[in-house]
Amino acid sequence: MAYKRQTVPSRNSSCVAMSASRRLKLNPPSPGSDSCESGVVNERVLALVFESIQWDISTICLTSSVNRKLRAIAKRVLWRGLCLHRAPRMVSALAGGVPNGRFSGGWQALAKVMFFCCGCESTRHFKVSQPSPGHFVNGSRFSKTSGRSFLTKKCRGDLLYVSDPCEHPAGDKDDDLGIYRGVFSEFMRSRTRAYLIGRRVELEERVSCPYCGARVWSMTTARLVPKSAARRLGSQDGGLDYFVCVNGHLHGSCWLVPLSSDEDRDSGGDDEEDGSDGDGGVGEIDKEADRTVSNGSVEVIG
């Protein structure tokens, strides 16, 4: 009598088959998940795409809001590309000439300083009837000549870029509200920071930096507001207030005194003490200065 030989699969071969079957049945990640499979194969390709659209800031904001993977790429690559494209000389000066220099607060905070007016709320030393909201600006001009006007003589060796004030109608006042911002170079080693710490100036409790979220010093409380700052802004002495955060970002507000056409023409030559070019406002625009023409711009002056 003949018997048919039956082959019984081994335990190991069964496990291999089951594992293969399970691999085939794995579900792909959902479109909204934060999986490592974000669809971005090469960060360099993404950078080239943004370079082709002139590093449009609105598109960068939208891209960084998609998921954590793209937000990390934006933080590491895109915001840096935006800053270098829009203001290469300013970035080089702030980084001390180091091509791959780093900034306290990061590239995203620096980009926000360049293109975002932070608005204004009442503070201990500056009162407004109603808050002014923050907004993206169509154009910005930053000047280290203006920055020198915000430094006392003991801190004059620091490098500080300050923007022209963004004008906001106040409604119940004849003067317009001016909102300005700026950034220090190498703030951790600056004379301004050393003076604040040496004098044991306390950090503000209710105010934080609108650009990086860090705590801030009130320069009015520290008595580090020179009279040249009011002249540079076109404000009255005592009609301004500003803060500097621990990462070196500056933001403040002032009341802009309206000028007649005659006063506007004769406003130069009032800032000799800080070694500026005597224009009473911003320096002469360099023909090769950093600038853009659409969706926000930065011009570096002085």
Secondary structure as the mmCIF struct_conf table of DSSP 4:
data_model
#
loop_
_struct_conf.conf_type_id
_struct_conf.id
_struct_conf.beg_label_comp_id
_struct_conf.beg_label_asym_id
_struct_conf.beg_label_seq_id
_struct_conf.end_label_comp_id
_struct_conf.end_label_asym_id
_struct_conf.end_label_seq_id
HELX_LH_PP_P HELX_LH_PP_P1 THR A 7 SER A 10
HELX_RH_AL_P HELX_RH_AL_P1 ARG A 11 LEU A 24
TURN_TY1_P TURN_TY1_P1 LYS A 25 LYS A 25
HELX_LH_PP_P HELX_LH_PP_P2 LEU A 26 SER A 30
TURN_TY1_P TURN_TY1_P2 PRO A 31 GLY A 32
BEND BEND1 CYS A 36 CYS A 36
BEND BEND2 GLY A 39 GLY A 39
BEND BEND3 VAL A 41 VAL A 41
HELX_RH_AL_P HELX_RH_AL_P2 GLU A 43 SER A 52
TURN_TY1_P TURN_TY1_P3 ILE A 53 TRP A 55
HELX_RH_AL_P HELX_RH_AL_P3 ILE A 57 SER A 64
TURN_TY1_P TURN_TY1_P4 SER A 65 VAL A 66
HELX_RH_AL_P HELX_RH_AL_P4 ARG A 68 ILE A 73
HELX_RH_PI_P HELX_RH_PI_P1 ALA A 74 LEU A 78
HELX_RH_AL_P HELX_RH_AL_P5 TRP A 79 ARG A 86
HELX_RH_AL_P HELX_RH_AL_P6 PRO A 88 LEU A 94
TURN_TY1_P TURN_TY1_P5 ALA A 95 GLY A 97
TURN_TY1_P TURN_TY1_P6 PRO A 99 ASN A 100
TURN_TY1_P TURN_TY1_P7 SER A 104 GLY A 105
HELX_RH_AL_P HELX_RH_AL_P7 GLY A 106 PHE A 115
STRN STRN1 PHE A 116 CYS A 117
STRN STRN2 CYS A 120 CYS A 120
STRN STRN3 THR A 123 THR A 123
TURN_TY1_P TURN_TY1_P8 ARG A 124 HIS A 125
STRN STRN4 PHE A 126 PHE A 126
BEND BEND4 SER A 129 GLN A 130
STRN STRN5 SER A 132 SER A 132
STRN STRN6 HIS A 135 PHE A 136
BEND BEND5 ASN A 138 ASN A 138
STRN STRN7 SER A 140 SER A 143
HELX_RH_AL_P HELX_RH_AL_P8 LYS A 144 SER A 149
TURN_TY1_P TURN_TY1_P9 PHE A 150 PHE A 150
BEND BEND6 LEU A 151 LEU A 151
HELX_RH_3T_P HELX_RH_3T_P1 LYS A 153 CYS A 155
TURN_TY1_P TURN_TY1_P10 ARG A 156 GLY A 157
BEND BEND7 ASP A 158 ASP A 158
STRN STRN8 LEU A 160 SER A 163
HELX_LH_PP_P HELX_LH_PP_P3 ASP A 164 PRO A 165
STRN STRN9 CYS A 166 HIS A 168
BEND BEND8 GLY A 171 ASP A 175
STRN STRN10 ASP A 176 PHE A 184
BEND BEND9 SER A 185 GLU A 186
HELX_RH_3T_P HELX_RH_3T_P2 PHE A 187 ARG A 189
HELX_RH_AL_P HELX_RH_AL_P9 ARG A 191 GLY A 198
TURN_TY1_P TURN_TY1_P11 ARG A 199 ARG A 200
HELX_LH_PP_P HELX_LH_PP_P4 VAL A 201 GLU A 204
BEND BEND10 GLU A 205 ARG A 206
STRN STRN11 SER A 208 SER A 208
TURN_TY1_P TURN_TY1_P12 PRO A 210 CYS A 212
STRN STRN12 ARG A 215 ARG A 215
STRN STRN13 VAL A 216 SER A 218
TURN_TY1_P TURN_TY1_P13 MET A 219 ARG A 223
HELX_RH_AL_P HELX_RH_AL_P10 LYS A 227 LEU A 233
TURN_TY1_P TURN_TY1_P14 GLY A 234 GLY A 234
STRN STRN14 SER A 235 CYS A 245
TURN_TY1_P TURN_TY1_P15 VAL A 246 ASN A 247
BEND BEND11 GLY A 248 GLY A 248
STRN STRN15 HIS A 249 LEU A 256
HELX_LH_PP_P HELX_LH_PP_P5 VAL A 257 PRO A 258
HELX_RH_AL_P HELX_RH_AL_P11 SER A 261 ARG A 265
TURN_TY1_P TURN_TY1_P16 ASP A 266 ASP A 266
BEND BEND12 GLY A 269 GLY A 269
HELX_RH_3T_P HELX_RH_3T_P3 GLU A 272 ASP A 274
TURN_TY1_P TURN_TY1_P17 GLY A 275 GLY A 275
BEND BEND13 GLY A 278 GLY A 278
BEND BEND14 GLY A 280 GLY A 281
HELX_LH_PP_P HELX_LH_PP_P6 GLU A 284 ASP A 286
TURN_TY1_P TURN_TY1_P18 LYS A 287 GLU A 288
BEND BEND15 SER A 294 GLY A 296
STRN STRN16 VAL A 298 ILE A 301
#
